[in-house]
Amino acid sequence: MKSLRLTLYVLLIALNVAAFAETDALKPREPDAQMAFDELKSLAGTWQGKVTTTPPSPEVQGKCQR
């Protein structure tokens, strides 16, 4: 009788765990790539920087790029 009761408890707990895992998996999530792209969009604007080449190329070295 004790083994039957223990088996029922284990089965009940397993069903509860499976039910909660299922509902968590069904929640809509924003993909990681979309989150990264949204973060990059916040950097929009005009940027300037100097070009450095290896080996040094005189026609490009030190010029500003946009």
N, C-alpha and C positions, 0 to 999 in steps of 0.2 A: 504494500500500500504506500509506503514512504517513497519507493522508487517511482511509482506512478505520479505522485504529487510533485516530486522533484522534476520529473520529465515535463509535466504540464507547466510548471513555473519557467523552466528553461525555454520551452516552446513559446510561451507568452512573451517573454522578454525578447526573444529572437524576432518575433513578429513586430513588436514595437520598434525595435532598432531598424528593421527593414522599412517600416512605414515612415519613420522620420528621415531616413537616408533618402528615400524616394522623393519626399516633398522638398528637401533641400536641393536635390539635383534638378528639379523642375523650375527653380527660380531663374528668371532671365538674368544673364550676366553680360556685361559689356566686354567684348574680347580685349585681350591685352594689346593687340595691335591698334585697335581703335583708341584706347586710352593713351597710348604713346603718340599717336597722330594728333589727338586733341591737345596734348601738351606741346607738341611742335608748332601747332597753329598759333599758340599764344606767343611765339617768338617772332611772328610776322613783323616786317618793318624793313628799313634800309640799314644795311650793315656794310662796314668797310673793314678791310684788312690788308695787310701787306703780304705779298707772295714771296716765299722763300723756296728756292729750288736746290736740289742736291744732285749733281754738281751744279754750281752757280751758273745761271744762264743770264748774261748781261741784258738781253732784250726783254726779260720778264722780271728779273730780280728787283724787289723793292717797290714794284708798282702796286697801286690800289686796285682791288677787284670788287665788284658789286654782284 
